[in-house]
């Protein structure tokens, strides 16, 4: 899909989400996909229960599949590549996709099953090449089906960012590890929130161009996304054959006071393609007025703080995977932490590639491989990202042997 002038975005509200999907897709011009291989790419990145606003609602994906299956005799695939330490099939099953995975008319694929294909990105500002799923050349038509959610590091996670799942395994982490102060300093003149991660994601748009975007706002996630925020039931579907237009409309209903500068990777993408939409004014919506759909969500916090008086979190340039793990660790183990740690002798945790020795307290747990260079200055917990149970186990072991 090449960005075009005045793309069409269809937006619908209905508690019957299958009906909302059908009405939204009926407004779009979709090519004949007979004989083609079609990938349904939801956001199923974590092993969580369905309808929490964290993974794409299976009801939406089921409705999209039903819509296309009834119109085109195609080869349908469904798959994703989740965050590190997540089993793809388990994530789909736990999130309510069991019927789709057992449906003989659609094939489930773990996008990491095949050896990767390395692709060049000559025009990339930071990302010059990337390893993608070995299924890359199998797809004729890609449907991105993300869940609308706020994101602590990118502002929001929508239709285009969902395509990050096409990157092979641990290569996703590389997008968090770029350090380009000169590029960022120059971009900050027009985009205050810009980070290297935003630039790397935008570089992917030179390769990844979903043919159709169906944004699941049946249950959205506000605040501390991508996995620690609050779920909000919106019963809304946003669809377009122009992914950037779909993302702009999703922002318009969820963050009406924002511009693309608040989600820098989208601003960068709009600048990469001259004919790409830059704002709401460049898009035709069906219906013409979207005011009835506007539901402001709590934005992601501008600074990450821990409300526990007996926990110190040192976070310098962490990725969302590590930060989400820490928040879930604290949320799920509050009684344990309260029993063993006090304001005078707190639990000290450090995450992020920017941590230095001067940032550390005594007896600090260094979480994740990004902190390895300081492993002699604390209690190192390896992994990218270490799972919650591993961190808790090491904390308990150190308590047992009196190292805290």
Residue pairs with C-beta under 8 A, 6 or more apart in sequence:
1 209
1 210
1 211
1 241
1 242
1 243
2 209
2 273
2 275
3 242
3 244
3 273
3 275
3 276
3 277
4 242
4 275
5 275
5 282
6 277
6 282
6 283
6 284
7 240
7 241
7 242
7 244
7 245
7 277
7 283
7 284
8 27
8 28
8 29
8 240
8 241
8 242
8 245
8 283
8 284
8 285
8 286
9 238
9 239
9 240
9 242
9 245
9 246
9 248
9 249
9 283
9 284
9 285
9 286
10 23
10 24
10 25
10 26
10 27
10 28
10 238
10 239
10 240
10 285
10 286
11 24
11 236
11 237
11 238
11 239
11 249
11 253
11 285
11 286
11 287
11 290
11 293
12 20
12 21
12 23
12 24
12 236
12 237
13 20
13 234
13 235
13 236
13 292
13 293
14 20
14 23
14 235
15 235
17 57
17 59
17 60
17 63
17 218
17 235
17 237
18 59
18 62
18 63
18 66
20 63
20 218
20 235
20 236
20 237
21 60
21 63
21 64
21 67
21 214
21 237
21 239
22 63
22 67
24 214
24 237
24 238
24 239
25 64
25 67
25 214
25 239
27 239
27 286
28 212
28 239
28 240
28 241
29 241
30 212
30 241
31 141
32 72
33 68
33 71
33 72
33 74
33 140
33 141
34 72
34 73
34 74
35 73
35 74
35 75
36 72
36 74
36 75
36 140
36 141
37 74
37 75
37 77
37 138
37 139
37 140
37 141
38 68
38 72
38 74
38 75
38 76
38 77
38 139
38 140
38 141
38 142
38 143
39 77
39 78
39 79
39 135
39 139
39 141
39 142
39 143
40 61
40 64
40 65
40 76
40 77
40 78
40 79
40 106
40 143
40 145
41 78
41 79
41 80
41 142
41 143
41 144
41 145
41 162
41 163
41 165
41 166
41 210
42 55
42 56
42 58
42 60
42 61
42 78
42 80
42 145
42 146
42 147
42 162
42 216
43 55
43 56
43 80
43 145
43 146
43 147
43 157
43 162
43 165
44 55
44 56
44 80
44 82
44 88
44 91
44 92
44 95
44 97
45 54
45 55
45 80
45 82
45 83
45 86
45 91
45 165
45 226
46 54
46 55
46 82
46 83
46 86
46 91
46 227
47 86
47 87
47 90
47 91
47 94
47 95
48 54
48 55
48 91
48 94
48 95
48 227
49 94
49 95
49 96
50 57
50 58
50 95
50 96
51 57
51 59
51 96
51 218
51 219
51 231
52 219
52 221
52 231
53 147
53 148
53 149
53 219
53 220
53 221
53 222
53 229
53 230
53 231
53 232
54 147
54 149
54 221
54 226
54 227
54 231
55 91
55 95
55 147
56 95
56 145
56 146
56 147
56 216
57 96
57 147
57 216
57 218
57 219
58 95
58 96
58 97
58 100
59 96
59 218
60 145
60 214
60 216
60 218
60 237
61 78
61 97
61 100
61 145
61 216
62 99
62 100
64 143
64 145
64 214
65 76
65 78
65 100
65 106
68 74
68 76
68 143
69 76
69 105
69 106
74 141
75 107
76 105
76 106
76 107
77 106
77 107
77 108
77 109
77 135
77 138
77 139
78 97
78 100
78 101
78 106
78 107
78 108
78 109
79 88
79 108
79 109
79 110
79 111
79 135
80 88
80 91
80 92
80 111
80 165
81 88
81 110
81 111
81 112
81 133
81 165
81 166
81 167
81 168
81 169
81 172
82 88
82 91
82 165
83 172
83 321
83 385
84 169
84 170
84 172
84 173
84 321
84 383
84 384
84 385
85 383
85 385
85 386
85 387
88 110
88 111
88 112
89 101
89 108
89 110
92 98
92 100
92 101
92 108
93 101
100 106
100 108
101 108
109 135
111 133
111 135
111 165
111 166
111 168
112 133
112 168
112 169
113 134
113 135
114 133
114 134
114 135
115 134
116 131
116 132
116 133
116 134
116 168
116 169
116 171
117 131
117 132
117 133
117 134
117 136
117 137
118 129
118 130
118 131
118 132
119 129
119 130
119 131
119 132
119 136
119 207
120 128
120 129
121 127
121 128
121 129
121 130
121 203
121 204
121 206
121 207
122 128
123 203
123 206
123 272
124 203
124 206
125 180
125 183
125 199
125 202
125 203
126 178
126 180
126 183
126 196
126 199
126 200
126 203
127 175
127 178
127 200
127 203
127 204
130 167
130 171
130 204
130 207
131 167
131 168
131 171
132 166
132 167
132 168
132 207
133 166
133 167
133 168
134 168
136 166
141 211
141 212
142 163
142 209
142 210
142 211
142 212
143 210
143 211
143 212
143 213
143 214
144 159
144 160
144 162
144 163
144 210
144 212
144 213
144 214
144 243
145 162
145 213
145 214
145 215
145 216
146 157
146 158
146 159
146 161
146 162
146 213
146 215
146 216
147 157
147 215
147 216
147 217
147 219
147 220
147 221
148 156
148 158
148 215
148 216
148 217
148 220
148 221
148 234
148 238
148 250
148 254
149 156
149 157
149 220
149 221
149 222
149 225
149 226
149 229
150 156
150 157
150 221
150 222
150 223
150 224
150 225
150 229
150 254
150 297
150 298
150 299
150 300
151 157
151 161
151 225
151 226
151 300
151 320
152 224
152 225
152 226
152 300
152 301
152 304
152 320
152 323
153 195
153 197
153 319
153 320
154 161
154 197
154 198
154 201
154 263
154 264
154 265
155 193
155 258
155 262
155 263
155 264
155 299
155 300
156 225
156 247
156 250
156 251
156 254
156 255
156 263
157 225
157 226
158 215
158 246
158 247
158 250
158 251
158 263
158 266
159 210
159 213
159 215
159 243
159 246
159 247
159 250
160 201
160 204
160 205
160 208
160 210
160 213
160 243
160 244
160 247
160 265
160 266
160 269
161 201
161 265
162 210
163 204
163 208
163 210
164 172
164 175
164 201
164 204
166 208
167 175
167 204
170 384
173 319
173 321
173 384
174 200
175 197
175 200
175 201
176 197
176 319
176 353
177 353
177 370
178 196
178 197
178 199
178 200
179 196
180 196
180 199
183 196
183 199
184 194
184 195
184 196
184 199
187 194
187 199
187 264
188 194
190 261
191 198
191 261
191 264
191 267
192 261
193 261
193 262
193 264
194 264
195 264
197 265
198 264
198 265
198 268
199 264
199 265
199 268
201 265
202 264
202 265
202 268
202 269
202 272
205 269
205 272
205 273
206 272
209 243
210 243
211 241
212 239
212 240
212 241
213 238
213 239
213 240
213 241
213 242
213 243
213 246
213 247
214 237
214 238
214 239
215 237
215 238
215 239
215 246
215 247
215 250
216 237
217 234
217 235
217 236
217 237
217 238
217 250
217 253
217 254
218 233
218 234
218 235
218 236
218 237
219 231
219 232
219 233
219 234
220 231
220 232
220 234
220 254
220 297
221 227
221 229
221 230
221 231
221 232
222 229
222 230
222 232
222 254
222 297
222 298
222 299
223 229
223 230
223 297
223 298
223 299
223 300
223 301
224 300
224 301
224 327
225 300
226 320
226 324
227 320
227 324
227 328
228 324
228 327
228 328
228 331
229 298
229 300
230 298
232 295
232 297
234 295
236 253
236 293
236 295
238 246
238 249
238 250
238 253
239 246
240 246
240 249
242 277
244 266
244 269
244 270
244 276
244 277
245 277
245 282
245 283
247 263
247 266
248 260
248 266
248 277
248 279
248 280
248 283
249 280
249 283
249 285
249 290
251 258
251 260
251 262
251 263
251 266
252 280
252 290
252 294
253 290
253 293
253 294
253 295
254 295
254 296
254 297
255 262
255 296
255 297
255 299
256 294
256 296
257 296
258 299
259 267
259 279
260 266
260 267
260 270
260 278
260 279
261 267
269 276
270 276
270 277
270 278
277 283
304 313
304 315
304 323
305 313
306 312
306 313
306 330
308 330
308 334
308 337
309 343
309 346
310 337
310 338
310 341
310 342
310 343
310 345
310 346
310 347
311 330
311 337
311 341
311 346
311 347
311 348
311 349
312 346
312 347
312 348
312 349
312 361
313 326
313 349
313 350
313 351
314 348
314 349
314 350
314 351
314 352
314 355
314 359
314 360
314 361
314 364
315 323
315 350
315 351
315 352
316 352
316 353
316 354
316 355
316 356
316 359
317 352
317 353
317 354
318 351
318 352
318 353
318 368
318 370
319 352
319 370
319 385
321 384
321 385
322 351
322 352
322 367
322 368
322 370
322 385
323 351
325 367
325 385
325 386
325 387
325 388
325 391
326 349
326 351
326 367
328 388
329 388
329 391
329 392
330 337
332 388
333 392
336 392
337 347
340 347
340 399
340 404
341 347
341 404
345 404
347 365
347 395
348 360
348 361
348 362
348 363
348 364
348 365
348 378
349 364
349 365
349 367
350 359
350 360
350 364
350 365
350 366
350 367
350 371
350 374
350 378
351 367
351 368
351 370
351 371
352 370
352 371
353 370
355 366
355 370
355 371
355 374
356 374
357 374
357 377
360 374
360 377
360 378
363 378
363 379
363 403
363 404
364 377
364 378
364 379
365 378
365 379
365 381
365 391
365 394
365 395
366 372
366 374
366 375
366 377
366 378
366 379
366 380
366 381
367 381
367 386
367 391
368 381
368 382
368 383
368 384
368 385
368 386
369 382
369 383
369 384
370 384
371 378
371 380
372 380
372 382
374 380
379 394
379 398
379 403
381 390
381 391
381 394
383 390
395 404
398 404
